[in-house]
């Protein structure tokens, strides 16, 4: 807790003192140092300042100063041990387990608690998009967050904890941002995190391949007076280029340690955290606060506003008055909100308007441009003394590749060729490991059939779990291949080029070039794709991108496509799969045009997006990316799909009609006595099975829905499968396995059962026309529950999420109806 929270008469042990510079030095000289006992004596009549006792003498502090001192009290010990460090006990090999599980009250034990709290360092990772923050976070914290060679991969804060040299680092990876302005959601997120939950240390991740642009954010972090270490990432690229950079000299100039790192290879991470500890403990010989000098005229105007702010200063010590003055001069909305409770807010804003006008008159530019130019001027001056460009052109290979993949005529054929190769490989190469998994599932099925007694439990294992979940896990190889291709496109940098070449087409349909990346990400999963729309600046364009994203076929639908296509069109599987995805893209174009014209107002946003150099993806990055998706898929198997399979089996198995079962058993016994053939017995078993399913709970649900989908060529079983796919599309496979497996032949695979299934007229249930109709309906209908929730969260309204449900399902019905009727003619 903070010292300012202590009530009169309460005592605590000082854990850490925040802040830096003169204030921190002065407060520690007065005895407010780690391990000292401090007692609140009395508050002033107006509750500020407060009188404290420390080192046997009394001193008064304002609330804003006391807020920067962390203490631990006896009352916190039990809560602290049970809630916070109980978690650390589990994670960090029983970290001082015996100590924290006992209630202690004497000062020595309290001091030990303070020592443990003091060794917790809160660290923020802040940097430009594509600077390697998430790679550093993954290596340091052992996480598996998505990384990619394009901007906007991280769209919200990721947290991790690591233990290093008796310290626990609470590490937070923030979205990439070019500045601390408020132009985009990720910039607001970063700034909010920095100011509302001030860290002990900021790690500013700077891409060594682009120092001039990356250091712009550094200058703003210097302005806010942050305790900071710079991670000079991708240092290997700088060395290969032949550039000479005296980072030690620059560190001395700006008062901030700089540590070269290569995050993707894990180099320099330990040295980086050593510097973090030095900064945190106040032992760094380099760290000091400097001001970015904006010139005499601008500095004068900054000081005028700062003086007015300090007249009625009610702000905490965490906020730099100088930085706040600069932000006010730049007409920053969040800065204006910061002073909204100040008694002299009108005076501050009036002074701001006067001083901003002076600057604009002197420089004939708006204040934002003036400050941006001044910051880049500071960067140019600093790099002039420390950086020398080498003779090697590190972007030579990038430019050569771009001449081909971004060619006026060849770019689009290359893009569609890569897409076709991806889907063809997904369909063709996945076929062989599928057979191995299918063999394992069949052996499990046979083992249960042989060694288990007949009954409900056996039926649950065979038809519910093995038949339901097994038929979904069968398609894991295809998922792996799809994500492998997506990972390669992201990590090499081609994804950013795809957005570039698609910008003009996107603009014509009312979208933005940046909309293309969330759409392509939708091939993997619609949920992170919708979250990634945060990289789009305009709300209307972002909203359209969210609404059309469910039309992009996600990997959850892929197993259904492969099952149905593989059963009825093996020779042209890759082509049909490609056409399904192309259809989704064409409908994205159509619906975007309609939304732009009739539903959502148009926006004209600039296309500003980084085109990073091409990089060879590392095996670790690809493995981490693909494994995160595989593990997510497997968790689905053991979670929602397993539960759904059991529920669907229960609805299919019950209620049991004993009279009906006895009737069929008598018929089978009679056939056996008459030496009937196996085919006749199998046929009676099939009739019994079908009658049980139709009269089961799930059969009643399917028959109730059947009239709605009968015009599309679907029967009650397919209707039931579609309803079951609402929570997650993979459940459709489980339902197909439960409803169709063993309908004719208990040893047949699901694909064979679908091929043999006949309707009451003796016609194939899955004829080519019905299969095509079903494929397109699955492509388009009802986004999964997680996607609906994402649309609601990102748009801020349930209305848009429900609209997405309604229009996609209606569109699916219309298109499937047309396809079924037209294809039936042939």
N, C-alpha and C positions, 0 to 999 in steps of 0.2 A: 504494500500500500504506500501512498505518498505521505510525507510528513504533514502536509496540510490536512490530512484526514484524521490525525490524532486529536482526540478530545482532551480538554483540560484534565490533568491528573494521569493521563495515559503515558506509558513509556514504550520506547522501541529501540531497536538496534539499527544503526545506519547500514544500509546495504550498498548503495551506490549514489553518486552525485552526477546528475545529468548536466547538460550544458557544456560550454567550453569557453576558452578565452579568459578575460578578466574576471567575469562573474565566478566561474568555477574555481579559479585560483584564489580569489578573495574568500569565498565561502569555506574552502578547505583550510585556509589559514586561520579561520575563526574556530576551527575544531570540528567541523562537520565532515568527518572522514570515516571511512569504512571501519566498522567494529565498535564505534563509540555509542554509548547509551545517550539518548536524548529524551527529554520529558517536556510535554506541553504544560506551561504554567497557567497562562490566562490569555484570552483573546481580547482585543480592544473593543470598546463599546459598539463600534460599527463592524465588528467581526474581522477587521483587518487593520493593522498587522497582528501577529501573534507572538507572545513571549515564550521562549524555549530555554531550557536549562541543558547545557552541554559542557562537559569538562569542569563541573562545579562553578560555572558562572552563567549568567543569564544574558540572552541576546534576543533581539526581535527580528523577525523576518516577515516580509509581505507574503500573501498567499501565493502569488505568482512565483516567488522564489522557493517557497516551501514545497511547491508542486514538483520541483526538479530533484528533490531528495527522496529516495526510496528507503523505506524502513520495514522491519519485520517486528511484529508484536507477539506476545504470548498467546493472545486470542486467535492468532492466525495459524498457530503451529499445527493443531489437529486437522483443520481444514486443509492446510498446505500438504500435510503428510498423506492424507487420505485421497485427495482429489488430484493434485498436480503431480506429486512425485510417485504416487501409485502407478501412474501411467509410465513414468520413467523406469520404475522397477521392472515393468514387463519388457520394456524395449531395450534397456541397457543392462542386461545381465544381472538383474537384482541390485541395481545401483543403490548402495547403502540401505538395503532393505530393513535390516534390523533396527537401524537408528530411527527411520521415519515412522515405523509402526508403533512407536512408544510415545506416550504423551509426556512432554518435558516442559519444565517451567523455570528452571534456574538459569542464570545469565550465561553460564558456559555453554549449555545446550542451545540457548537462544543465539549465541554467537556462531555456533556451528550451522544453525539454520540460515543465518544471515550470510555465512560464507558460501553455502550452497546456492543461495539465491543470487549472490553476487557473481557466481561463476556461470550464470545464464546470460548469454549475449544475444540480443535481438538484432538480426541483420536483414537488411533489404537488398535485393539484387535489382539495380536500376540501370537501364541502358537503352540504346536504340534498338528498333526491330532488327532482327537478323545479326545481332552482335554476339550471339552465343551464350546468352544468359541461361536459357533452359538447359543447354548442354552442360554448363558449369554446375547448375543446380542438380541435374541428374547424377553427375559424377560425384559431387560432394555429398549429396543426401541419399544416394543409392536409389533414386526414384526412376520412373520410366515414363516421364511426361513426353508429349509429342514434341519433336523438333523438326524443323524444316528450313530449307534454304530459300526462304521468302518471308516477307513481313507478315505479322498478324497471327503467328502460330499460337502464341500464348495470349489468351483473351480474358483471363481472370487470374487472381493471385493463387499461387501454389505454395503450400507450406511443407516444410520438412525439418527434421531435427537430426543433428549429428553430434557425436561426442568426440572431442579432440583436445588432448592435453589437459584433462581435468575440467574442461569447459564444455558446456552444452550450448550449441548454436541453434537458435530458432531462426531458420532460414526461410525467407519469403521471396519467391520469384514473381516479380510484377510484370504486367504486360509491357511490351516494348513501346517506347515513346521517343519522339524526336525532341520534345521540349516539355516544360511544365506549364504550358498554356492550357486552355480548356476548349480546344477545337474538336476533340474526339473523346469518346467514352473511355478509351484506355488512358489518355492523358489525365482525365478527371480521376480515374481509379488510382493512378500512381500518386498524384498530388494529394488525394484524400488520405491515402495510406501513410504518406510521409508526415503530414501535418496532424492528423487525428490520432495516429499511433506512432509517435516519434521513435525511431529505432536507436539503438546504441551506436551502431555503425552502419553506413551505407557502402555497399560495394558497387561502384560505378563501372559496369562492364563496357569497355571501349574497344571497338574493332580496329585493330592495328592497320588494317587494309584501307581504312578511310578515316584518318585522324581528324581532319579539318571539320567534317560534318559531325562526327561523334562527340567531339569536345565542346560543341555548342551546349549540349545538355549538361556537361561538366561545369561550364561557367555558371549556369543557373543553380546547380547544387552548391557551388562555392558561394553564391549570393545568399543562399538560405542558411549559411553558416553550419553546414552539416559536417559531422565527423565522418570522414570518407577515406576509402582506399580505392584506387583505380586498378582494375584488372585489365591489363593490356592484352586482350584476347586475340587469337589467331596470329600470334607472334611469329609463327613459322612462315606464314605467307609474307610478312614484312621482310624476314631475313632472305627468303628465296628471291624476292624481287631486287635485292641488292640495295635497298634503302638503308640509310644510316639514321638512327634515331637515338639521341642521348636522353633516354627517359629519366635517368637519375637527375640530370640537370633540370629537366622540366618539373620533376617532383619538387626540387628545391625551390623553383620559381613560384609554383602555385601552392606550396605548403601542404602537399598531399602525396603520400607514398604511392608509387606505381610499381606493380608486380607483373612481369610478362607471364602470360599463361597460354596454353593450348588446350582448351577445355575438352574438346572432343577426344583428345588423347590422354587426358588426365594430368597434363604437365603444369607445374607451377601452383597447384591447388594448395599444397601444404604451406608453401611460402606465403601464399595469399592469406591464409588463415592465421599464420604467425603475425603478419602485419595487422590483421584485424585485432588480435589480442593486444598488440603494442598500442594501437590507437585507443582501445577500450581502457587499458590500464594507465593511459597517459604517459607512456614511456617512449613514444616515438620522437626521435630527434628532428624529424622533418615536419611533422604535423604542426600547422599554425593557421590561423585565419588570416586571409588576405581579402582585399576588396578588388573587384574588377573595376579598374579606373575607366569611367565613361567620358572623361574630359571635364574641364573646368565648368563649362556652361551647364552640362547635365548634372554634374555632382552638386552644383549649387541648388538646382531645382529639387533634387532628391532630398537634400538636407532640409529645405524649407518644409516639405511635406512631413518628413520625419519629426521635425520640431513640433508641428501641430498635433501629430499622433501622440506624442509623449506628454502633451499638456494634460490630458485626461486618460492616462494609460491604464486600461483595464485588461489588456491582453497578457497572456501567460508568457513566461520566458522562452517557451519553445518557438515562438514566432519572432523572426528577425524583423525589426522595424525598418531596416534599410530595404530588405527584400520586399516587404509589404508596400513601401513607398514606390518602389520600381514597378510593382505589379499594378498599383493604382494608376500610375502614369501610363501604363499600357492598357488601361480601361478593362482590366481583368474582372469578370463578374464574381468569381469566388473571393477575390481580394475585397471587393465591395461588401460581400456578405460577411466577411470576417469582422468588419468594423461596424456592422449594423446596430450593435448594442452600445457602441461608444457614445457617451453623452454629447460629444462635439462632432458627430458624424457629418452634419451639414457643413460645418466649418472645414472639415478635412476634404470633403468632395469639392467644395468651392475653391479651396486652395489648389487641389489637384487640377481642376479645370484651368485655372490661371497659369499654373506652371507648365501644364501640357501645351497650352497655347504658345507660351514663350519658346518652348523647344521646337514646336512645329514651325513657328515664324523664323527661328534661327536656321533650321536645317531644311526647311521647305519639304518636309516629309512628315508622315504621321509618326506618332511616338513609337509604335510597335516596330516600324522600319528602322527608326533611329537606333533603338536599343539592339535590334538584331545586327545592324551594321557595326555597332560598337563592339558587340561580343565577337563577331567574326574578325574584327580588327585586332582584338586582343589575342585571338587564336593565331592569326597570321603572324603577329609579332613574336609570340611564344615559339611557334614552329620554325620561324626564320632562324632562331638561335639554336634550335635543337634537332631539326630534321633536315635531311638532305636526300633528295630523290635519287634512286639508283638508275642505272642505265637499262636494266631489264624491264621490259613491259610485261607486268604480271597479268595484264588483261588481254594479251595477244591471242591466246587460245580462246578466250571468251568471245572476242570479237570475230574470230574466224568461224566459230560455231554459230554465232548469231547471224552471220551473213547467210547461212543456210536455213536455220530453223525460223528466222524472222524475215525470210525473203518475201517479196511482194507476191510471187506466184506459188512458191513451194511451201510456204508456212502452213497453209490450211491442209493441203494433202498430207504433209508430214504429221500434223496433229491427228487427223482422222486415221491415218495408217497406224500410228502408235496406239490409238484407242482400240482399233480392230485387233492388233497383235495382242494387246492386254486381254481382251475378252476371249480370243481364240485360244490363247495359252491357258487361261483360267478354265476353259471348258475341256480342252484336249489333254493337257498335262495332268490335270487333277483326276483324270479317269483311272490312272494306274494305282495311286495310293488309295483311292476309294475302294478298289477291289480288295486291297489288303485289310482295310478297316471292316469292309462287309464280311470278309471271311471270319474275322475275330467275332463279330456280332453274331454270325450264324452259329459259330461254335458255342458261344454262350447260350444261345437259344436252345441248341440241341442238348446241352448239359442240363439245363433246367427242365426240359421236356422229359428227359430220361430219369433223372434222379429225384424229382419232386412229385409228391402225391397230387392228384387232381384236386382242384378246389379254387376258391377265390384268390388266395395268395399266389398260386401258380399263374392264374390268368393275369393278375396284376403285374407280375414280373415279366411274363412273356409278351403280353399285348400292351400293357401300360408303360412299363419302364424301358424294357429292351426294345419293344416295337416303337414306342414314342420317342424316347430320347436317343436311342441308337440310330434311328433313321435321320436324325438331325445332325449328330456328330459325324455322320458319314461324309458330310460335305465340308469338313474342316480343311482338307487340302486345297479346295477351291478358294476358300476364304484366305488362306495363307498366300496363295499365288496372287490374288487380287491385291492384297495389301502390300505385297512385295513390290509390285509394279508402281503402286501409288507412292510408296516410300522412296523408290528410286527417282521418280519425277520430282518429288518435293525436295529431296536432299541434294540433287544435282543442281537445282535452280531452274529446271525447265518449267515448273509450275508458274513462276512469275512471268516467264516469256509467253506462256499460254494466255495469261491474263492480258498481257500487252497486245498480242495479235487479235484478241477478241474484244478489245475495248470499243472499237468502232461499231461492231455488230451489237455489242451490249448496249451502247448508247442509242442505237436505232430502235431498240425494243424497250427503251425507257429505263435501262439499268446502267451500271457503271462497270468499268473494267475489273474493279476489285470484286464485283459480284461473282465473277467467274470462278474465283478460288473457292468460296463457299459451295458453289454448285458442283465443282469437281470433287470437293471433299465429301459431298453427299453420296458419291459412289461408295464410300466407305460406311459412313453413318450420318444420318440427317441431324442428329443431336449436336455434335461438335460443329457441324457445318452451319447450323443456325446460330450457334453461339459465336462463330467466326464472323458473322455479319457485322459485328461491332467495329471491324476495320473500315466499314463504309461510313463516311461522314454524315450524309443526309438521311434523316429519319424515313422519308417516303421511299427512297431507293432501298434502304435497309429493310423496310417493311415488305416491299414487293419481293425482295430476295428471299425473305423468310417464308412468304406464302407459296412461292413456286418451288421451294427446295424439296418438299415432299414428292414432287413429280420426278425428281432424280432418284433412280432406283438404287437403294442402299444394299449393303452386303447381306442384310437379313433376308432379302427376297431372292438372293442368288441361289440358295439351295433348292427353292421351289422351281426356279427356271430350269436348273440343271436336271432335276428329277423328271419334269414333264417333257423337256426337250429331248433328254436322253432316252426316254421311253418311246418317243414317237417320231423323232427326226434326228437320228444319230449322225447321219452324213453331213447335215448342214447345221449342226448345233452351234458352232461358233458364229455363223452368219445370222442365225435367228436371234442369238443372244445379243449380238451387236445391234440388230435392228430394234430390239426391245429398248435398249439404252438410247438409241438415236431417236426413237419415238418419244421417249421421255424428254429429251432435249428439245425436240420440235414443239412439244406441248408447253414447255417452259417459255419458249419464244412467243407462242400464241397467247398464253394466259398473261404474260407480262405486258404484251401490247393491249390486251383488253383491260387489265387493271390500270394501266397508265392512262387509257382513254376515258374510262367510265368510273373508276373507283378512287384512285389516289392521285393527288396532284403531282405534276411533273416537277423535276428539279434539274438544274444544270450545274453539276458538280465538276470541278477540275479533276483530271486524272493525274494524280501524283503518287507514284509507286516506285519503290526501289527495285532495280534490276541487279541482283547480286551476281558476282562472278560465279562461273561454274566451278563446282567442287566435286571431287571424288568422294562419294559417301563412304564413311567408315563402316566396317562390319558391325561394330558395337552399336552405332546409331541405327542401322537397319534392323539388327536383332532386337534392339530395345523397342523400336517402333512396331515391328511385326508381332513381337511377343506380347506387347500391351494389348493388341487386338485379339490375339489368340486367347490370352488369359480372360479377356472380357467375354469372349465367345464361350469359353469353358465355364465361366461363372454363370452365364445364362443357362448352360446345360444343367448345372447343379442347383439352379435357383428357380427362376420363373418357369422354365420349360419343363423341368422335372415336376414341379407342383401342378402345372397345367396338364401334363400328361396323366398324372394320377387322378386329377379331377375329371378329365374327359373320359378316362377308363371307367371311373365310378359311374358317371352318367350314362355310359354305354352298356355297362354290365348289369345295372339295376334299373327297374325292379325285375326280379326273376319270377317267371310264371311256371310254377311247379307242374301244373296240369299240362301245359304245352311241352315242357321238357320230357315229361313221362310219355306223352303221345309220340314224340319223335324217338325216344329210346325204344318204345315198343316196335316202331316201324323198322328201326335198325336191327333189333333182335330178330324180328321176323325174316329180314333179308339174310341175316347171317345163317339162320336155320335153313333157309332155302338155297344156301350157297350162292347168294347174290354177289355180284362183282364189286370190286373196290370203287369203281366209278359210280355205281348206284348208291353205295353207302356215303361216298364223298358228296354226292349231290344232295342227299337228305341232310347231311351235316351243314351244307351250305344253306339250305332252306331254313334250317333251325337257326343258324347264325344270323341270317338276314332278317328273319321275323323278330328275333330278340332285339336286334339293333333298331329296327323300325319302331318297336313298341317300348323302347327304353326312354329314359328321360331325355337323352340327347336326340333321339329320334323324334320325339314330340316337338322339341325346339326347332329341329331342322325342317320338319313338315310344316310348322307354322310359318317359317320364313320362305319356304320353297316358292310360293306364288310370286314373290318379288324378284326372284332370279331365274324363274322358269323361262322367261323370254330370252335369256342369255344362253340357254342350253344346259343349265345347271340343275341337278336334282337335290334332294334334301341333304345328302351326305356332303356335297360340295358346299351347300349353303352353310352347313354346320362348320366346315373347315374355315370358311371365310370369317364367320363370327369369332371363332377361336383365335384367329390371327390378329384381332384388334389389339390385344396387349403387346404382342411381339409377333412379327411375321413368321419366325421360325416355328411357331406352334402349329402352323398349318401342316407342316411335315409330320409333326407328332400325331395330329388328328387324322391325317391320311393313313398313317401307319396303323392306328387303332381301328379305323373304320374299314380299311380295305385289306390289311394283311390277314392271311389265312381264310379269306373269303372263298377261295377255291382250292388252294394248295398250301398246306401249312409250311412246306419247305421252300416256297417261292419268295423271292425278294419283293420289296414293295413295288419296284419298277415292273416286275413281271405281273404282280397282282393287278396293277393299274392297266396293263396291256390286255389282261384277260377279262376285266370287269365288263359285264353286259347288263343292259337295262331290261325292263320287263318285256320288251319287244324283241329281245335277242340282238340288239344293236350295241356296238361298243359305247360305253359311257364316255370314254376319253377318245372320241373321234378327233381327227385333225381340226375340224371347225370348232368343236367344243374346247379342245385344248388351247387353241389360239385365243379364243374368247376368255378363257380362264387366265392365261398368261397376262393379257393386257389388263384384266380386271385387278389382278394382284399387283401389277405395276403401279396402278394409279390410286386404288381405293384407300380410304381411311388411314391416315398416318398413325404410327404406333403411339402408345400413351406417352412415352418419353419425349417424342417429337412434339406432341400437342403441348405438353408442359413447357418445353423449350420455347415454343412460339409465344405462349402466354407470358413467360418470364422476360423474354427479350422485347416483345412489343408492349408489355405492360397492361394488356387487356385480354380478358377471356373471350371477348367478342371475336377477335381476330383468330384465335385458336379454333373456336367453333366454326368460324367461316371456312377455315382450311379443311376441317373435317367434312363439311357439307359440300363444298364445291368439288373436292377431289373424288368423293364417292359418287356424286352425280355425273361427273365427267367420266369416271370409270364405267358406270352403267351404260351411258350413251355410246361410248366407243366400243365396249364389248358387244353391245346389241348390234351395232353396224357390222362389226367384224364377223360375228356369228352368222348374221343373215346373208351377208355377201359371200362369205366363204362356203356356206351351205349350198349355194348355187353351183359351185364347182366340184 
